[in-house]
């Protein structure tokens, strides 16, 4: 679902910076912050889906982060 899954360079960079657990969560279809399963139908709009493709964050974490 997230474009991060397919971006080898981005994953390598994130792992180098110490975000291995978060990368693994995204690879498993989980939010990198709360570890909940991410479902496409949970996103409110196209902008939320776009942010998901950048960060892998679920809608709930996006709502908190971008309050």
C-alpha distances in whole Angstrom, upper triangle without the diagonal:
4,7,9,8,9,12,15,17,15,15,18,20,18,19,23,23,23,19,18,18,15,13,14,12,9,9,10,7,10,11,13,16,17,15,14,11,9,9,8,12,13,12,16,15,14,15,13,10,11,12,9,8,11,12,9,11,11,14,17,17,16,19,21,21,21,24
4,5,6,8,9,12,14,12,12,16,16,15,17,20,20,20,16,16,16,13,11,12,11,7,8,10,8,10,10,11,14,16,14,14,12,10,11,10,14,14,13,16,15,14,14,12,9,9,10,6,5,8,8,6,9,10,13,16,15,14,18,19,18,19,22
4,5,5,6,10,12,10,10,14,15,14,16,19,19,20,16,16,17,14,12,14,13,10,10,13,11,13,13,14,17,19,17,18,16,13,14,13,17,17,16,18,17,15,15,14,11,10,10,8,5,7,9,8,12,14,16,19,18,17,20,22,20,20,24
4,5,5,8,9,7,7,11,11,10,12,15,15,16,13,13,14,11,8,11,11,7,8,11,11,12,12,11,15,17,16,17,15,13,15,15,19,19,17,20,19,17,16,15,13,12,11,9,7,7,8,7,11,14,16,19,17,16,20,21,19,20,23
4,6,8,10,9,8,11,13,12,13,16,17,17,14,13,13,11,8,9,10,7,6,9,9,11,12,12,16,18,15,16,15,13,15,15,19,19,18,22,21,19,19,17,15,14,14,11,9,10,11,9,13,15,18,20,19,19,22,23,22,23,26
4,6,9,9,9,11,13,13,14,17,18,19,16,15,17,15,11,13,14,11,9,12,12,15,16,16,19,21,19,20,18,16,18,17,21,22,20,24,22,20,20,19,16,15,16,13,10,12,13,12,16,18,21,23,22,21,25,26,24,25,28
4,6,5,6,9,10,11,12,14,16,17,15,14,16,14,11,13,15,12,11,15,15,16,17,16,19,22,20,21,20,18,20,19,23,23,22,25,23,21,20,19,17,15,15,14,11,10,12,12,16,19,21,24,22,21,25,26,23,24,28
4,6,5,6,9,10,11,12,14,16,14,13,15,14,11,13,15,13,11,15,16,18,18,17,20,23,21,23,22,20,22,22,26,26,25,28,27,24,24,23,20,19,18,17,14,14,14,15,18,21,24,26,24,24,27,28,25,27,30
4,5,5,6,9,10,11,12,14,13,13,16,15,12,14,17,15,14,18,19,20,20,17,21,24,22,25,24,22,25,24,28,28,26,29,28,25,24,23,21,19,18,18,15,13,14,15,19,22,25,27,24,24,27,28,25,26,30
4,5,5,6,9,10,11,13,11,12,14,12,9,13,14,12,13,16,17,17,16,14,17,20,19,22,21,20,22,22,25,25,23,26,25,22,21,20,18,16,15,14,12,10,11,12,15,19,21,23,21,20,24,24,21,22,26
4,5,5,6,9,10,11,9,8,11,10,6,9,12,10,10,13,14,15,15,12,16,19,17,20,19,18,21,21,25,24,23,26,26,24,22,21,19,18,16,15,13,12,11,12,15,18,21,23,20,20,24,24,21,23,27
4,5,5,6,9,10,9,9,12,12,9,11,14,13,13,16,18,18,18,15,18,21,20,23,23,22,25,25,29,28,27,30,29,27,26,24,23,21,20,18,17,15,14,15,18,22,25,26,23,23,27,27,24,26,29
4,5,5,6,9,9,10,13,12,10,13,16,14,15,18,19,19,18,15,18,21,20,23,23,23,25,26,29,28,27,29,28,26,24,23,22,20,19,18,16,14,13,15,18,21,24,25,22,22,26,25,22,24,27
4,5,5,7,5,7,10,9,7,11,12,12,13,16,17,16,15,12,14,17,17,20,20,20,23,23,27,25,24,27,26,25,23,21,20,19,17,16,15,12,11,12,15,18,21,22,19,19,23,22,19,21,24
4,5,5,5,5,8,9,7,9,12,12,13,15,17,16,16,13,15,18,17,20,21,21,24,25,29,27,26,29,29,28,26,24,23,22,20,18,17,16,14,15,17,20,23,24,21,22,25,24,22,24,27
4,5,7,8,12,12,11,13,16,16,16,19,21,20,19,16,18,21,20,24,25,24,28,29,32,31,29,32,32,30,28,27,26,24,22,21,20,18,16,18,20,23,26,27,23,24,27,26,23,26,29
4,6,8,11,11,11,14,16,16,17,20,21,20,18,14,16,19,19,23,24,23,27,28,31,29,28,30,30,29,27,25,25,23,20,20,19,17,15,17,18,22,24,25,21,22,25,23,20,23,26
4,6,8,9,10,12,14,15,16,18,19,18,17,13,14,17,17,20,22,22,26,27,30,28,28,30,31,30,27,25,25,24,21,20,20,18,15,16,17,21,24,24,20,21,24,23,20,23,26
4,6,5,6,9,10,11,12,14,16,14,13,9,11,14,13,17,18,18,22,23,26,25,24,27,27,26,24,22,21,21,18,17,17,15,12,13,14,17,20,20,17,18,21,20,18,21,23
4,5,5,6,9,10,11,12,14,13,13,10,12,15,13,17,18,18,22,23,27,25,25,28,28,27,26,24,23,22,20,18,18,16,14,14,15,18,21,22,19,20,24,22,21,23,26
4,5,5,6,9,10,11,13,11,11,8,10,11,10,13,15,16,20,22,25,23,23,26,27,27,25,22,22,22,19,17,18,17,14,13,14,16,19,19,17,19,22,20,19,22,25
4,5,5,6,9,10,11,9,8,4,7,10,8,12,13,13,17,19,22,20,20,23,24,23,21,19,18,18,16,13,14,13,10,9,10,13,16,16,13,15,18,17,16,19,21
4,5,5,6,9,10,9,9,7,10,13,11,14,14,14,17,19,22,21,20,23,24,23,22,19,18,18,16,13,13,12,10,9,11,14,18,18,16,17,21,20,18,21,24
4,5,5,6,9,8,10,8,11,13,10,13,13,13,17,19,22,21,21,25,25,25,24,21,20,20,18,15,15,15,13,11,13,15,19,19,17,19,22,22,21,23,26
4,5,5,6,5,6,5,9,9,7,9,9,10,14,16,19,18,18,22,23,22,22,19,17,18,16,13,14,14,11,9,10,11,15,16,14,16,19,19,18,21,23
4,5,5,5,6,6,10,11,9,10,9,9,12,14,17,16,16,19,20,19,19,16,14,15,13,10,10,11,9,6,9,10,14,15,14,15,18,18,17,19,22
4,6,7,10,9,13,14,11,13,11,11,14,15,18,18,19,22,23,21,21,19,17,17,16,13,12,13,12,9,12,14,17,19,17,18,22,22,21,23,26
4,6,9,10,13,13,9,10,8,10,12,14,17,17,18,22,23,22,22,19,17,19,18,14,14,16,14,11,13,13,17,18,17,19,22,22,22,24,26
4,7,9,12,12,9,9,6,6,8,11,14,13,14,18,19,19,19,16,14,16,15,11,12,14,12,9,10,10,13,15,14,16,19,20,19,21,24
4,6,9,8,5,5,4,5,9,12,14,13,14,18,19,19,19,16,14,16,15,11,13,14,11,8,8,8,12,12,12,14,16,17,17,19,21
4,5,6,5,5,6,6,10,12,14,12,13,16,17,18,17,13,13,14,12,9,11,12,9,6,5,5,9,10,8,10,13,13,13,15,18
4,6,6,8,10,10,14,15,18,16,16,19,20,20,18,15,15,16,13,10,12,12,8,6,6,8,12,12,9,11,14,14,13,16,18
4,6,8,11,11,15,17,19,16,16,19,20,21,19,16,16,17,14,12,15,14,10,9,7,9,11,10,7,10,12,11,10,14,16
4,6,9,10,14,16,18,15,16,18,20,21,20,16,17,19,16,14,16,16,13,11,9,8,11,9,7,11,12,11,12,15,16
4,7,9,12,15,17,15,16,19,21,22,21,17,17,19,17,14,16,16,13,11,9,9,12,11,10,13,15,15,15,18,20
4,6,9,13,14,12,14,17,19,20,20,16,16,18,16,13,16,17,14,11,10,8,10,10,10,13,14,14,15,18,19
4,6,10,12,10,12,16,18,19,19,16,15,17,16,13,15,17,14,11,10,8,11,11,12,14,16,17,18,20,21
4,7,9,8,9,13,15,15,16,12,11,14,13,9,12,14,12,8,8,6,8,10,11,12,14,15,16,17,19
4,5,6,8,11,13,14,15,12,10,14,14,11,13,15,14,11,11,8,9,11,13,13,15,17,18,19,21
4,5,6,9,10,11,13,10,8,11,12,10,11,14,14,11,11,9,9,12,14,14,15,18,19,19,20
4,6,8,10,11,14,11,10,14,15,12,14,17,17,14,14,11,10,12,15,15,15,18,20,19,21
4,6,9,11,13,10,9,13,13,11,14,16,16,13,11,8,6,9,12,11,12,15,16,16,17
4,6,8,9,6,6,10,10,9,12,14,14,12,10,8,6,9,11,10,10,14,15,14,15
4,7,8,6,8,11,11,11,14,16,16,15,13,11,7,10,13,10,10,14,15,14,14
4,5,5,7,9,10,11,13,15,16,15,14,12,10,13,15,12,12,16,16,14,15
4,5,5,6,9,10,11,13,14,14,14,13,12,15,16,13,14,18,17,15,17
4,5,5,6,9,10,11,12,13,12,12,11,14,14,11,12,15,14,12,14
4,5,5,6,9,10,10,10,9,9,7,10,11,8,9,12,12,10,13
4,5,5,6,9,10,9,9,9,9,12,13,10,12,15,15,14,16
4,5,5,7,9,9,10,11,11,15,14,11,14,16,15,14,17
4,5,5,6,7,7,9,9,12,11,8,11,13,11,11,14
4,5,5,4,5,7,8,11,10,8,12,14,12,13,16
4,6,6,8,10,12,15,14,12,15,17,16,16,19
4,6,8,11,13,15,13,12,15,16,14,14,18
4,5,9,11,13,11,9,13,14,11,12,16
4,7,10,12,10,10,13,14,13,14,17
4,7,8,6,6,10,10,9,11,14
4,6,5,6,9,10,11,12,14
4,6,5,6,9,10,10,12
4,5,5,6,9,10,10
4,5,5,6,8,10
4,5,5,6,8
4,6,6,6
4,6,5
4,6
4
